[in-house]
């Protein structure tokens, strides 16, 4: 796995805090709520339900795209636009945990700077 799957320094959420249900905000607006999360070291990600915005879809977002977690507002902020998330490799319920799919996601998001 690449650095895509690791939270930035100072951004990692409290390990006892569940992010499920938190609203995810791209740089240009709301993406949707967190449906699933992984906080495994070097393999951290969010599965975001984009159903309000892209009907019936989900997206895997690597931890490095997270710029801030706000537990008071129940929000997660990303360094990605809605368009970048929309254009990511298609979410597949059957394969999203497979190394080959995760490599495609990491490669896709790795093309963009992780600067805030």
VEXTI-361910 format. One record per residue: x, z, y of N, C-alpha, C in turn; residue number from 1; residue in three letters. Coordinates in nm, 3 decimals, always signed. Atoms other than C-alpha are relative to their C-alpha. Layout:
REM residues N
     n_x     n_z     n_y    ca_x    ca_z    ca_y     c_x     c_z     c_y   n res
       X       Z       Y       X       Z       Y       X       Z       Y NUM Ala
...
This chain:
REM residues 116
     n_x     n_z     n_y    ca_x    ca_z    ca_y     c_x     c_z     c_y   n res
  +0.085  +0.000  -0.119  +0.000  +0.000  +0.000  +0.089  +0.000  +0.125   1 Unk
  -0.076  +0.007  -0.124  +0.108  -0.050  +0.357  -0.040  +0.114  +0.093   2 Unk
  +0.034  -0.102  -0.099  +0.093  +0.164  +0.667  -0.146  -0.011  +0.044   3 Unk
  +0.141  +0.016  -0.035  -0.261  +0.028  +0.712  -0.086  +0.112  -0.056   4 Unk
  +0.082  -0.098  +0.073  -0.386  +0.296  +0.473  +0.038  +0.144  +0.032   5 Unk
  -0.041  -0.134  -0.042  -0.236  +0.595  +0.657  -0.048  +0.023  +0.143   6 Unk
  +0.042  -0.033  -0.136  -0.386  +0.767  +0.960  +0.121  +0.011  +0.092   7 Unk
  -0.106  -0.013  -0.100  -0.180  +0.754  +1.277  +0.031  +0.148  +0.020   8 Unk
  -0.038  -0.138  -0.028  +0.011  +1.065  +1.371  -0.094  +0.060  +0.105   9 Unk
  +0.089  -0.069  -0.093  -0.221  +1.312  +1.541  -0.145  -0.042  -0.008  10 Unk
  +0.136  +0.052  +0.009  -0.536  +1.124  +1.437  -0.072  +0.047  -0.127  11 Unk
  +0.060  -0.034  +0.129  -0.593  +1.234  +1.077  -0.102  +0.112  +0.016  12 Unk
  +0.101  -0.103  -0.009  -0.915  +1.430  +1.046  +0.035  +0.122  -0.084  13 Unk
  -0.014  -0.121  +0.080  -0.925  +1.785  +0.915  -0.041  -0.034  -0.143  14 Unk
  +0.032  +0.037  +0.138  -0.914  +1.747  +0.535  -0.130  +0.064  -0.052  15 Unk
  +0.125  -0.066  +0.042  -1.212  +1.985  +0.504  -0.122  -0.061  +0.069  16 Unk
  +0.108  +0.061  -0.077  -1.420  +1.770  +0.742  -0.045  -0.131  -0.066  17 Unk
  +0.053  +0.126  +0.053  -1.646  +1.504  +0.591  -0.037  -0.091  +0.117  18 Unk
  +0.031  +0.098  -0.105  -1.670  +1.191  +0.806  -0.124  -0.083  -0.035  19 Unk
  +0.119  +0.075  +0.041  -1.970  +1.056  +0.614  -0.113  +0.028  +0.098  20 Unk
  +0.107  -0.011  -0.099  -2.249  +0.987  +0.860  +0.048  -0.011  +0.144  21 Unk
  -0.053  +0.015  -0.135  -2.018  +0.972  +1.163  -0.024  -0.143  +0.047  22 Unk
  +0.015  +0.133  -0.058  -2.083  +0.680  +1.397  +0.139  -0.057  +0.027  23 Unk
  -0.127  +0.068  -0.022  -1.800  +0.426  +1.415  -0.014  -0.093  +0.119  24 Unk
  +0.000  +0.079  -0.122  -1.721  +0.267  +1.750  +0.122  -0.093  +0.003  25 Unk
  -0.108  +0.097  -0.023  -1.516  -0.052  +1.785  +0.035  +0.006  +0.148  26 Unk
  -0.038  +0.000  -0.141  -1.345  -0.124  +2.116  -0.111  -0.055  +0.088  27 Unk
  +0.108  +0.063  -0.078  -1.658  -0.316  +2.220  -0.140  +0.039  -0.047  28 Unk
  +0.134  -0.046  +0.035  -1.946  -0.116  +2.075  -0.012  +0.059  -0.139  29 Unk
  +0.028  -0.068  +0.126  -2.107  +0.059  +1.781  +0.002  -0.096  -0.118  30 Unk
  -0.008  +0.079  +0.122  -2.032  -0.070  +1.432  -0.102  +0.050  -0.101  31 Unk
  +0.093  -0.059  +0.096  -2.238  +0.170  +1.219  +0.054  +0.132  -0.050  32 Unk
  -0.044  -0.130  +0.052  -2.214  +0.498  +1.027  +0.095  -0.014  -0.119  33 Unk
  -0.088  -0.007  +0.117  -1.952  +0.595  +0.770  -0.086  +0.028  -0.123  34 Unk
  +0.074  -0.012  +0.124  -2.095  +0.551  +0.422  +0.083  +0.069  -0.108  35 Unk
  -0.094  -0.057  +0.097  -1.786  +0.659  +0.227  +0.135  +0.013  +0.066  36 Unk
  -0.133  -0.017  -0.055  -1.436  +0.782  +0.299  +0.098  +0.037  -0.110  37 Unk
  -0.108  -0.045  +0.087  -1.103  +0.836  +0.127  +0.108  +0.056  +0.090  38 Unk
  -0.109  -0.063  -0.075  -0.840  +1.074  +0.258  +0.123  +0.018  -0.087  39 Unk
  -0.116  -0.005  +0.088  -0.589  +1.016  -0.020  +0.122  -0.048  +0.078  40 Unk
  -0.121  +0.037  -0.074  -0.239  +1.007  +0.127  +0.046  -0.141  -0.037  41 Unk
  -0.043  +0.138  +0.021  -0.133  +0.643  +0.171  -0.110  -0.093  -0.048  42 Unk
  +0.114  +0.080  +0.047  -0.477  +0.521  +0.061  -0.128  +0.047  +0.067  43 Unk
  +0.115  -0.051  -0.075  -0.713  +0.642  +0.334  -0.075  -0.114  +0.068  44 Unk
  +0.084  +0.105  -0.057  -1.003  +0.430  +0.454  -0.140  +0.053  +0.024  45 Unk
  +0.143  -0.025  -0.021  -1.364  +0.428  +0.570  -0.077  -0.120  -0.051  46 Unk
  +0.095  +0.107  +0.029  -1.652  +0.226  +0.432  -0.112  +0.020  +0.100  47 Unk
  +0.096  -0.009  -0.110  -1.879  +0.154  +0.727  -0.120  -0.088  -0.032  48 Unk
  +0.124  +0.075  +0.021  -2.242  +0.049  +0.689  -0.034  -0.071  +0.131  49 Unk
  +0.024  +0.079  -0.121  -2.280  -0.232  +0.942  -0.143  -0.054  +0.004  50 Unk
  +0.137  +0.049  +0.017  -2.648  -0.278  +0.849  -0.079  -0.019  +0.128  51 Unk
  +0.074  +0.016  -0.126  -2.779  -0.230  +1.203  +0.048  -0.122  +0.077  52 Unk
  -0.064  +0.105  -0.078  -2.544  -0.495  +1.330  +0.014  -0.127  -0.084  53 Unk
  -0.006  +0.114  +0.093  -2.475  -0.724  +1.030  -0.084  +0.041  -0.119  54 Unk
  +0.099  -0.049  +0.097  -2.781  -0.677  +0.809  +0.054  -0.001  -0.143  55 Unk
  -0.034  -0.012  +0.141  -2.706  -0.550  +0.459  +0.147  -0.007  -0.032  56 Unk
  -0.145  +0.012  +0.023  -2.327  -0.545  +0.500  +0.069  +0.135  +0.014  57 Unk
  -0.091  -0.113  -0.016  -2.051  -0.290  +0.469  +0.138  -0.058  +0.027  58 Unk
  -0.136  +0.043  -0.028  -1.690  -0.307  +0.578  +0.096  +0.112  -0.033  59 Unk
  -0.108  -0.096  +0.024  -1.373  -0.134  +0.462  +0.092  -0.005  +0.120  60 Unk
  -0.089  -0.009  -0.116  -1.165  -0.012  +0.755  +0.116  +0.092  -0.037  61 Unk
  -0.116  -0.084  +0.031  -0.810  +0.112  +0.688  +0.019  +0.110  +0.104  62 Unk
  -0.018  -0.118  -0.085  -0.717  +0.452  +0.832  +0.079  -0.029  +0.126  63 Unk
  -0.084  +0.027  -0.117  -0.457  +0.305  +1.070  -0.079  -0.058  +0.117  64 Unk
  +0.082  +0.054  -0.108  -0.737  +0.138  +1.270  -0.072  +0.109  +0.079  65 Unk
  +0.067  -0.112  -0.068  -0.875  +0.481  +1.365  +0.092  +0.053  +0.110  66 Unk
  -0.079  -0.052  -0.112  -0.759  +0.592  +1.710  -0.038  +0.143  +0.036  67 Unk
  +0.044  -0.134  -0.035  -0.966  +0.908  +1.743  -0.119  +0.039  -0.086  68 Unk
  +0.115  -0.058  +0.070  -1.203  +1.132  +1.548  -0.052  +0.111  +0.090  69 Unk
  +0.060  -0.099  -0.088  -1.442  +1.334  +1.765  -0.108  +0.077  -0.076  70 Unk
  +0.098  -0.076  +0.078  -1.612  +1.605  +1.555  -0.117  +0.054  +0.084  71 Unk
  +0.108  -0.049  -0.085  -1.818  +1.724  +1.854  -0.109  -0.106  +0.019  72 Unk
  +0.095  +0.110  -0.017  -1.980  +1.381  +1.902  -0.036  -0.067  -0.132  73 Unk
  +0.016  +0.066  +0.130  -1.964  +1.289  +1.530  +0.027  -0.149  +0.013  74 Unk
  -0.038  +0.140  -0.020  -1.785  +0.967  +1.627  +0.144  -0.024  -0.041  75 Unk
  -0.133  +0.047  +0.034  -1.485  +0.773  +1.507  +0.025  -0.125  +0.083  76 Unk
  -0.034  +0.113  -0.086  -1.312  +0.531  +1.742  +0.109  -0.084  -0.066  77 Unk
  -0.092  +0.095  +0.061  -1.127  +0.220  +1.623  +0.075  -0.081  +0.105  78 Unk
  -0.077  +0.091  -0.086  -0.861  -0.008  +1.772  -0.036  -0.145  -0.031  79 Unk
  +0.046  +0.133  +0.040  -1.058  -0.309  +1.647  -0.129  -0.036  +0.072  80 Unk
  +0.126  +0.047  -0.058  -1.332  -0.523  +1.797  -0.102  -0.020  -0.111  81 Unk
  +0.106  +0.027  +0.098  -1.664  -0.582  +1.628  +0.025  -0.133  -0.071  82 Unk
  -0.029  +0.132  +0.057  -1.562  -0.945  +1.574  +0.109  +0.008  -0.107  83 Unk
  -0.107  -0.017  +0.098  -1.241  -0.840  +1.395  -0.053  +0.065  -0.128  84 Unk
  +0.059  -0.066  +0.117  -1.441  -0.614  +1.165  -0.093  -0.096  -0.074  85 Unk
  +0.092  +0.097  +0.060  -1.704  -0.882  +1.107  +0.075  -0.107  -0.080  86 Unk
  -0.077  +0.108  +0.064  -1.434  -1.138  +1.011  +0.092  +0.048  -0.112  87 Unk
  -0.083  -0.053  +0.109  -1.259  -0.907  +0.762  -0.050  -0.053  -0.134  88 Unk
  +0.046  +0.044  +0.132  -1.268  -1.000  +0.393  -0.129  +0.071  -0.040  89 Unk
  +0.132  -0.048  +0.038  -1.618  -0.957  +0.255  +0.007  +0.123  -0.090  90 Unk
  +0.009  -0.121  +0.082  -1.703  -0.615  +0.113  -0.067  -0.035  -0.132  91 Unk
  +0.056  +0.022  +0.133  -1.769  -0.624  -0.261  -0.004  +0.134  -0.071  92 Unk
  +0.022  -0.130  +0.063  -1.916  -0.313  -0.422  +0.079  +0.014  -0.131  93 Unk
  -0.068  -0.002  +0.130  -1.749  -0.407  -0.752  +0.152  +0.008  +0.011  94 Unk
  -0.146  +0.014  -0.004  -1.394  -0.470  -0.629  +0.069  +0.068  +0.119  95 Unk
  -0.064  -0.049  -0.122  -1.336  -0.283  -0.302  +0.109  +0.105  -0.024  96 Unk
  -0.107  -0.097  +0.031  -1.115  -0.024  -0.475  +0.115  -0.064  -0.077  97 Unk
  -0.105  +0.069  +0.075  -0.909  -0.283  -0.664  +0.121  -0.029  +0.089  98 Unk
  -0.121  +0.025  -0.080  -0.546  -0.327  -0.552  +0.003  -0.139  +0.065  99 Unk
  -0.005  +0.136  -0.057  -0.586  -0.705  -0.497  -0.090  -0.009  +0.124 100 Unk
  +0.091  +0.002  -0.115  -0.886  -0.659  -0.265  +0.060  +0.083  +0.114 101 Unk
  -0.057  -0.087  -0.101  -0.715  -0.373  -0.084  +0.120  -0.068  +0.067 102 Unk
  -0.112  +0.076  -0.057  -0.409  -0.596  -0.036  -0.051  -0.101  +0.102 103 Unk
  +0.060  +0.097  -0.095  -0.631  -0.863  +0.126  -0.044  +0.070  +0.128 104 Unk
  +0.046  -0.075  -0.118  -0.784  -0.603  +0.358  +0.122  +0.044  +0.082 105 Unk
  -0.121  -0.044  -0.070  -0.440  -0.459  +0.444  +0.069  -0.114  +0.072 106 Unk
  -0.061  +0.118  -0.062  -0.301  -0.806  +0.511  -0.080  -0.046  +0.121 107 Unk
  +0.086  +0.043  -0.111  -0.600  -0.897  +0.729  +0.018  +0.092  +0.121 108 Unk
  -0.011  -0.094  -0.112  -0.588  -0.582  +0.944  +0.143  +0.012  +0.050 109 Unk
  -0.140  -0.007  -0.038  -0.207  -0.586  +0.944  +0.044  -0.109  +0.096 110 Unk
  -0.031  +0.108  -0.095  -0.214  -0.909  +1.147  -0.016  +0.044  +0.145 111 Unk
  +0.028  -0.049  -0.135  -0.336  -0.710  +1.447  +0.087  +0.121  +0.029 112 Unk
  -0.075  -0.119  -0.041  -0.143  -0.451  +1.641  -0.085  +0.123  -0.022 113 Unk
  +0.073  -0.128  +0.014  -0.237  -0.092  +1.566  +0.010  +0.083  +0.125 114 Unk
  -0.006  -0.072  -0.126  -0.171  +0.005  +1.925  -0.142  +0.033  +0.045 115 Unk
  +0.136  -0.039  -0.043  -0.466  +0.193  +2.076  -0.059  -0.095  +0.102 116 Unk
